[in-house]
Amino acid sequence: MNLSSRARNVLREAGQALRSAPSIEKRRSKVVNEIVDWCQEHDIETGPRLSHARLQLDRELLTRIDETLASLGEPAIAADLSGLTTTEQASLGNREEKSVREKPRDRRVLACFPAAAEQRSGLIRRCCDVLDLDWHELNLDAFDVLVQVENLDSFYALPPTIPVLANGSRPLVLYRGDSHYGGAFARVAEAWAESARPHLYLGDFDAKGVSIALSSRATHLLLPPLEDLSERANAAHLPSEQQSYQPALRDHAARLPVGHPLTDYLVILLREQRGLRQQWFGDLLEGVPLNESGLLHSWHQR
């Protein structure tokens, strides 16, 4: 019989409480009875600590429990396995808690960088290298603009000629992510938002896409010039199931100051009910501020 995660949590909380009290009492419950049964199975005497209604926990009892856990190759009571990788859990003992562990891709992002100067043996020359990285390996201070790409096919086919890649800036180009990739993009975006650097969103020009850009705290949309987008936008690229996103976008449009660059784009989206998928944008793109703060960021087409 192994102690369940709930039982370990009860013991860990008790250990923390015992820093300021000689003992604490727990009412008999399913999880407390589990602790009692485990102690009895491993010949740990509870003695007068145990009554019909309560279990008294003190430092001596928790020490004996910890010693038994150690002899079984189990992590100590104080070890919290939640949020750890399986490898990190393994360093604490034999116990693996899949339900609370950090998933293998929780820290991963897909990043696109200019191809390394030295060609890798066995690979043809290409313009970009796509790397699967732990986001902690990124030095965010080394970049001056974050480019968030919504669609995976567009991310892989990103042309190096778009201005944000060709104008001399130092972009960090990341795939936004899905159920398989990009578990850590939200953490990167949160860390990036603490600086005054621009965050560009390259994704579908539809109600959901613009909503994603706003929720990820992007400062600009990367879009074709207004005239080009107006010519190409069509009703088929604005799915009817995205209607639920439109009220919030209308509220956002109403808060924009007079003459804001985004206003005319939102007219196409919200009044004319036309959109344009990212794959139809073409290579000529410009940064359109998403809100007033976007007007203050220093990024611009060069």
VOPAGU-2260 file (C-alpha; in pm, 1 decimal, decimal comma):
REM VOPAGU-2260
SITE   aa  ch    i         X         Y         Z
SITE  MET   A    0       0,0       0,0       0,0
SITE  ASN   A    1     136,4     337,3    -103,1
SITE  LEU   A    2      29,0     668,3      40,9
SITE  SER   A    3    -198,0     851,7    -201,1
SITE  SER   A    4    -126,1    1204,5    -315,5
SITE  ARG   A    5    -406,2    1329,8     -90,4
SITE  ALA   A    6    -253,6    1156,9     212,1
SITE  ARG   A    7      88,7    1299,0     133,4
SITE  ASN   A    8     -64,6    1646,3     102,3
SITE  VAL   A    9    -225,4    1612,3     445,8
SITE  LEU   A   10     106,9    1508,3     597,5
SITE  ARG   A   11     299,0    1783,0     415,7
SITE  GLU   A   12      54,0    2049,1     538,3
SITE  ALA   A   13      84,7    1905,1     888,6
SITE  GLY   A   14     462,6    1925,9     868,3
SITE  GLN   A   15     437,6    2294,8     779,7
SITE  ALA   A   16     192,0    2359,4    1064,6
SITE  LEU   A   17     419,3    2184,8    1314,3
SITE  ARG   A   18     682,4    2453,8    1264,2
SITE  SER   A   19     477,0    2674,1    1494,1
SITE  ALA   A   20     284,5    2419,9    1704,1
SITE  PRO   A   21     383,7    2107,0    1899,4
SITE  SER   A   22     101,6    1902,1    1747,5
SITE  ILE   A   23    -212,8    1928,2    1536,7
SITE  GLU   A   24    -528,0    1720,6    1527,0
SITE  LYS   A   25    -703,6    1582,3    1219,7
SITE  ARG   A   26   -1058,6    1453,5    1230,8
SITE  ARG   A   27   -1102,9    1095,4    1115,7
SITE  SER   A   28   -1184,3    1091,0     744,5
SITE  LYS   A   29   -1114,4     865,4     449,3
SITE  VAL   A   30    -771,6    1018,1     391,0
SITE  VAL   A   31    -682,9    1022,9     763,5
SITE  ASN   A   32    -788,3     658,2     790,9
SITE  GLU   A   33    -559,3     584,1     498,1
SITE  ILE   A   34    -267,4     735,9     691,5
SITE  VAL   A   35    -361,8     528,5     998,0
SITE  ASP   A   36    -381,8     207,0     792,2
SITE  TRP   A   37     -46,6     283,2     627,9
SITE  CYS   A   38     117,1     338,5     965,4
SITE  GLN   A   39     -22,7      11,8    1096,9
SITE  GLU   A   40      95,5    -175,0     785,6
SITE  HIS   A   41     449,2     -47,6     845,2
SITE  ASP   A   42     448,6    -106,1    1222,1
SITE  ILE   A   43     435,3     261,7    1313,8
SITE  GLU   A   44     254,9     285,3    1644,9
SITE  THR   A   45      15,7     577,7    1676,8
SITE  GLY   A   46     -56,4     497,1    2042,1
SITE  PRO   A   47    -259,5     759,5    2230,2
SITE  ARG   A   48    -241,2     991,4    1928,5
SITE  LEU   A   49    -527,7     797,6    1772,1
SITE  SER   A   50    -885,5     810,5    1900,5
SITE  HIS   A   51   -1220,8     719,3    1754,3
SITE  ALA   A   52   -1267,1    1074,5    1625,9
SITE  ARG   A   53    -917,5    1216,1    1569,1
SITE  LEU   A   54    -552,6    1155,9    1480,7
SITE  GLN   A   55    -293,9    1372,4    1651,7
SITE  LEU   A   56      10,7    1447,7    1438,1
SITE  ASP   A   57     338,6    1557,2    1596,0
SITE  ARG   A   58     702,0    1584,9    1490,9
SITE  GLU   A   59     794,2    1242,3    1627,7
SITE  LEU   A   60     522,7    1066,1    1426,3
SITE  LEU   A   61     611,3    1251,9    1105,6
SITE  THR   A   62     979,3    1168,1    1157,1
SITE  ARG   A   63     895,9     797,3    1184,1
SITE  ILE   A   64     679,8     822,5     871,7
SITE  ASP   A   65     964,3     995,6     685,2
SITE  GLU   A   66    1213,8     729,5     791,9
SITE  THR   A   67     983,3     455,9     664,2
SITE  LEU   A   68     927,8     638,0     337,2
SITE  ALA   A   69    1304,2     665,6     291,0
SITE  SER   A   70    1347,6     291,3     351,5
SITE  LEU   A   71    1086,0     226,1      82,9
SITE  GLY   A   72    1260,0     455,4    -167,2
SITE  GLU   A   73     971,4     703,9    -147,2
SITE  PRO   A   74    1010,2    1084,5    -144,7
SITE  ALA   A   75    1005,8    1258,0     191,2
SITE  ILE   A   76     682,5    1413,0     318,4
SITE  ALA   A   77     809,3    1763,2     243,6
SITE  ALA   A   78     873,8    1677,9    -122,5
SITE  ASP   A   79     601,9    1827,8    -342,5
SITE  LEU   A   80     596,7    1636,9    -672,1
SITE  SER   A   81     347,1    1863,9    -845,9
SITE  GLY   A   82     487,2    2066,6   -1134,2
SITE  LEU   A   83     805,5    1858,3   -1156,0
SITE  THR   A   84     916,3    1665,7   -1459,6
SITE  THR   A   85     935,2    1287,5   -1434,4
SITE  THR   A   86    1315,1    1315,4   -1419,8
SITE  GLU   A   87    1291,8    1563,8   -1132,7
SITE  GLN   A   88    1044,9    1336,2    -953,4
SITE  ALA   A   89    1284,9    1045,2   -1004,0
SITE  SER   A   90    1560,8    1236,4    -824,4
SITE  LEU   A   91    1341,5    1240,6    -510,8
SITE  GLY   A   92    1254,5     871,0    -501,8
SITE  ASN   A   93    1075,0     588,2    -676,8
SITE  ARG   A   94     735,6     755,7    -684,5
SITE  GLU   A   95     598,1     888,2   -1014,3
SITE  GLU   A   96     294,5    1116,5   -1000,3
SITE  LYS   A   97     181,4    1147,0   -1361,1
SITE  SER   A   98    -134,8    1339,3   -1272,4
SITE  VAL   A   99      57,3    1632,0   -1119,5
SITE  ARG   A  100     386,7    1619,7   -1306,6
SITE  GLU   A  101     495,0    1879,7   -1557,6
SITE  LYS   A  102     422,9    1745,6   -1905,1
SITE  PRO   A  103     723,9    1705,2   -2136,0
SITE  ARG   A  104     615,1    1994,6   -2359,5
SITE  ASP   A  105     501,4    2235,9   -2087,7
SITE  ARG   A  106     826,1    2433,3   -2119,5
SITE  ARG   A  107     869,6    2394,0   -2494,0
SITE  VAL   A  108     831,8    2650,1   -2770,7
SITE  LEU   A  109     891,0    2626,3   -3144,6
SITE  ALA   A  110    1123,7    2904,9   -3254,7
SITE  CYS   A  111    1236,4    3016,4   -3600,7
SITE  PHE   A  112    1584,4    3166,0   -3637,5
SITE  PRO   A  113    1796,9    3265,7   -3935,9
SITE  ALA   A  114    1989,8    2960,0   -4053,7
SITE  ALA   A  115    2324,9    2902,7   -3887,2
SITE  ALA   A  116    2620,7    3031,3   -4082,7
SITE  GLU   A  117    2779,3    2687,7   -4085,0
SITE  GLN   A  118    2575,4    2440,1   -4288,5
SITE  ARG   A  119    2496,1    2117,0   -4107,5
SITE  SER   A  120    2629,1    1804,3   -4272,9
SITE  GLY   A  121    2357,7    1609,8   -4453,5
SITE  LEU   A  122    2112,1    1901,2   -4470,4
SITE  ILE   A  123    2047,6    2123,4   -4769,3
SITE  ARG   A  124    2095,4    2495,9   -4726,1
SITE  ARG   A  125    1781,8    2668,8   -4596,5
SITE  CYS   A  126    1697,3    3020,6   -4488,9
SITE  CYS   A  127    1566,2    2939,9   -4140,4
SITE  ASP   A  128    1624,4    2691,8   -3860,0
SITE  VAL   A  129    1322,9    2574,8   -3659,2
SITE  LEU   A  130    1419,7    2474,4   -3306,2
SITE  ASP   A  131    1220,7    2304,2   -3032,1
SITE  LEU   A  132    1344,1    2477,8   -2714,9
SITE  ASP   A  133    1287,6    2502,1   -2342,5
SITE  TRP   A  134    1178,8    2865,3   -2311,4
SITE  HIS   A  135    1420,0    2910,6   -2020,5
SITE  GLU   A  136    1700,1    2868,5   -2275,5
SITE  LEU   A  137    1592,4    3192,4   -2442,8
SITE  ASN   A  138    1763,1    3517,9   -2345,9
SITE  LEU   A  139    1471,0    3750,9   -2410,8
SITE  ASP   A  140    1695,9    4055,2   -2374,7
SITE  ALA   A  141    1872,9    3952,5   -2697,0
SITE  PHE   A  142    1561,6    4030,4   -2906,3
SITE  ASP   A  143    1381,5    4353,5   -2982,7
SITE  VAL   A  144    1050,6    4223,8   -3118,8
SITE  LEU   A  145     838,9    3914,0   -3051,7
SITE  VAL   A  146     655,1    3765,5   -3350,3
SITE  GLN   A  147     372,3    3528,7   -3261,7
SITE  VAL   A  148     265,3    3304,8   -3552,5
SITE  GLU   A  149     -78,1    3144,7   -3524,6
SITE  ASN   A  150     -81,4    2874,7   -3792,6
SITE  LEU   A  151     176,1    2596,2   -3794,2
SITE  ASP   A  152     190,6    2560,9   -4173,4
SITE  SER   A  153     253,3    2933,9   -4206,5
SITE  PHE   A  154     516,5    2916,1   -3934,8
SITE  TYR   A  155     711,1    2649,2   -4121,1
SITE  ALA   A  156     674,4    2838,1   -4450,8
SITE  LEU   A  157     744,7    3184,0   -4308,0
SITE  PRO   A  158     916,1    3382,2   -4585,0
SITE  PRO   A  159    1233,2    3559,0   -4471,7
SITE  THR   A  160    1142,3    3853,3   -4692,2
SITE  ILE   A  161     867,5    3987,5   -4468,0
SITE  PRO   A  162     985,7    4318,4   -4323,7
SITE  VAL   A  163    1005,3    4206,8   -3962,0
SITE  LEU   A  164    1264,1    3945,9   -4065,5
SITE  ALA   A  165    1446,8    4153,0   -4324,4
SITE  ASN   A  166    1459,7    4504,6   -4179,8
SITE  GLY   A  167    1754,5    4461,4   -3945,6
SITE  SER   A  168    1557,6    4401,8   -3625,9
SITE  ARG   A  169    1631,3    4113,7   -3389,9
SITE  PRO   A  170    1301,7    3919,7   -3393,2
SITE  LEU   A  171    1206,2    3626,7   -3176,3
SITE  VAL   A  172     967,3    3430,0   -3398,4
SITE  LEU   A  173     758,3    3172,4   -3211,4
SITE  TYR   A  174     469,0    2944,9   -3298,9
SITE  ARG   A  175     168,8    3023,9   -3076,5
SITE  GLY   A  176     112,4    2657,3   -3008,2
SITE  ASP   A  177    -155,5    2391,7   -3005,5
SITE  SER   A  178    -228,8    2073,3   -2811,0
SITE  HIS   A  179     106,7    1928,5   -2921,4
SITE  TYR   A  180     347,4    2221,3   -2948,1
SITE  GLY   A  181     397,6    2547,8   -2771,6
SITE  GLY   A  182     303,6    2470,8   -2413,0
SITE  ALA   A  183     515,3    2759,8   -2289,0
SITE  PHE   A  184     427,5    3038,0   -2533,2
SITE  ALA   A  185     192,6    3203,1   -2283,0
SITE  ARG   A  186     479,6    3221,1   -2031,7
SITE  VAL   A  187     705,2    3385,5   -2288,4
SITE  ALA   A  188     432,6    3638,0   -2377,0
SITE  GLU   A  189     379,6    3719,2   -2009,8
SITE  ALA   A  190     749,7    3774,5   -1952,4
SITE  TRP   A  191     776,9    3977,3   -2273,2
SITE  ALA   A  192     488,1    4205,1   -2172,9
SITE  GLU   A  193     692,3    4334,9   -1881,2
SITE  SER   A  194     915,1    4519,5   -2126,9
SITE  ALA   A  195     827,2    4802,8   -2362,8
SITE  ARG   A  196     917,6    4600,0   -2668,0
SITE  PRO   A  197     661,7    4527,8   -2941,3
SITE  HIS   A  198     479,8    4197,6   -2974,7
SITE  LEU   A  199     351,1    4129,6   -3326,7
SITE  TYR   A  200      72,9    3881,2   -3399,3
SITE  LEU   A  201      73,9    3705,4   -3736,5
SITE  GLY   A  202    -245,0    3502,7   -3771,6
SITE  ASP   A  203    -586,0    3484,7   -3935,7
SITE  PHE   A  204    -767,1    3813,9   -3972,1
SITE  ASP   A  205   -1094,5    3693,3   -3826,2
SITE  ALA   A  206   -1282,2    3743,5   -3501,2
SITE  LYS   A  207   -1103,7    3462,7   -3319,0
SITE  GLY   A  208    -759,3    3560,0   -3447,4
SITE  VAL   A  209    -786,7    3923,3   -3337,0
SITE  SER   A  210    -927,3    3807,4   -3002,3
SITE  ILE   A  211    -630,0    3573,1   -2952,8
SITE  ALA   A  212    -393,4    3860,0   -3031,8
SITE  LEU   A  213    -558,3    4081,6   -2770,7
SITE  SER   A  214    -566,0    3811,8   -2502,5
SITE  SER   A  215    -196,6    3733,0   -2557,8
SITE  ARG   A  216    -116,3    4101,9   -2501,8
SITE  ALA   A  217      17,2    4156,9   -2852,4
SITE  THR   A  218      80,5    4519,4   -2943,1
SITE  HIS   A  219      39,1    4489,8   -3322,0
SITE  LEU   A  220    -124,0    4276,0   -3588,4
SITE  LEU   A  221      89,0    4192,0   -3890,3
SITE  LEU   A  222    -147,9    4245,6   -4183,7
SITE  PRO   A  223    -144,0    4332,6   -4552,5
SITE  PRO   A  224    -188,7    4703,3   -4625,3
SITE  LEU   A  225    -550,2    4810,0   -4577,5
SITE  GLU   A  226    -621,9    4844,9   -4948,9
SITE  ASP   A  227    -485,3    4497,3   -5023,8
SITE  LEU   A  228    -668,1    4335,3   -4733,8
SITE  SER   A  229    -995,1    4505,1   -4830,3
SITE  GLU   A  230    -962,6    4370,5   -5182,2
SITE  ARG   A  231    -891,4    4010,9   -5073,3
SITE  ALA   A  232   -1110,7    3977,7   -4762,7
SITE  ASN   A  233   -1420,9    3763,7   -4805,8
SITE  ALA   A  234   -1711,5    3625,1   -4604,2
SITE  ALA   A  235   -1588,9    3265,5   -4639,0
SITE  HIS   A  236   -1283,1    3353,5   -4427,4
SITE  LEU   A  237   -1495,9    3470,4   -4133,3
SITE  PRO   A  238   -1655,8    3153,0   -3990,9
SITE  SER   A  239   -2006,7    3190,5   -3853,7
SITE  GLU   A  240   -1910,9    2997,3   -3539,6
SITE  GLN   A  241   -1689,6    3293,0   -3442,3
SITE  GLN   A  242   -1986,3    3521,0   -3380,9
SITE  SER   A  243   -1937,1    3486,5   -3006,2
SITE  TYR   A  244   -1604,3    3672,2   -3032,7
SITE  GLN   A  245   -1752,6    3975,6   -3204,0
SITE  PRO   A  246   -1926,1    4161,3   -2914,8
SITE  ALA   A  247   -1596,7    4196,9   -2726,0
SITE  LEU   A  248   -1425,0    4318,1   -3044,5
SITE  ARG   A  249   -1700,8    4576,6   -3097,5
SITE  ASP   A  250   -1640,9    4700,8   -2744,0
SITE  HIS   A  251   -1268,2    4719,2   -2816,8
SITE  ALA   A  252   -1332,6    4912,0   -3139,7
SITE  ALA   A  253   -1552,7    5158,4   -2950,7
SITE  ARG   A  254   -1268,4    5234,8   -2709,1
SITE  LEU   A  255   -1014,4    5316,3   -2981,2
SITE  PRO   A  256    -932,6    5685,3   -3022,5
SITE  VAL   A  257   -1041,9    5868,9   -3334,6
SITE  GLY   A  258    -811,0    5796,4   -3625,1
SITE  HIS   A  259    -661,6    5480,1   -3474,0
SITE  PRO   A  260    -509,7    5263,0   -3752,7
SITE  LEU   A  261    -700,3    4951,1   -3643,7
SITE  THR   A  262   -1043,1    5110,3   -3685,2
SITE  ASP   A  263   -1065,0    5075,8   -4062,9
SITE  TYR   A  264    -953,6    4711,8   -4043,2
SITE  LEU   A  265   -1224,5    4634,7   -3787,9
SITE  VAL   A  266   -1483,6    4790,4   -4017,3
SITE  ILE   A  267   -1405,4    4516,4   -4269,6
SITE  LEU   A  268   -1426,2    4250,6   -4000,9
SITE  LEU   A  269   -1722,8    4365,5   -3793,1
SITE  ARG   A  270   -1938,7    4577,4   -4022,1
SITE  GLU   A  271   -1875,8    4410,6   -4355,1
SITE  GLN   A  272   -1834,0    4062,7   -4198,1
SITE  ARG   A  273   -1530,7    3971,8   -4407,5
SITE  GLY   A  274   -1203,3    3815,9   -4301,8
SITE  LEU   A  275    -880,5    3682,5   -4450,3
SITE  ARG   A  276    -683,9    3374,8   -4351,1
SITE  GLN   A  277    -313,7    3410,1   -4286,3
SITE  GLN   A  278    -214,8    3191,4   -4579,9
SITE  TRP   A  279    -371,4    3447,4   -4818,2
SITE  PHE   A  280    -183,4    3749,9   -4680,1
SITE  GLY   A  281     114,7    3747,2   -4915,8
SITE  ASP   A  282     460,4    3875,6   -4824,7
SITE  LEU   A  283     384,2    4248,9   -4795,5
SITE  LEU   A  284     286,6    4305,9   -4432,8
SITE  GLU   A  285     278,6    4599,8   -4195,5
SITE  GLY   A  286     229,4    4638,9   -3822,4
SITE  VAL   A  287    -113,9    4765,4   -3720,7
SITE  PRO   A  288    -135,5    4873,7   -3353,7
SITE  LEU   A  289    -396,1    4680,4   -3157,2
SITE  ASN   A  290    -463,0    4948,5   -2897,2
SITE  GLU   A  291    -337,7    5281,9   -2773,5
SITE  SER   A  292     -28,7    5129,1   -2615,1
SITE  GLY   A  293      67,3    4987,5   -2954,4
SITE  LEU   A  294     101,1    5342,3   -3083,2
SITE  LEU   A  295     374,3    5403,6   -2825,7
SITE  HIS   A  296     596,3    5110,9   -2919,9
SITE  SER   A  297     899,9    5192,1   -3123,7
SITE  TRP   A  298     865,7    4914,8   -3384,6
SITE  HIS   A  299     784,7    5030,8   -3735,6
SITE  GLN   A  300     840,5    4930,3   -4094,0
SITE  ARG   A  301    1186,4    5024,9   -4212,7
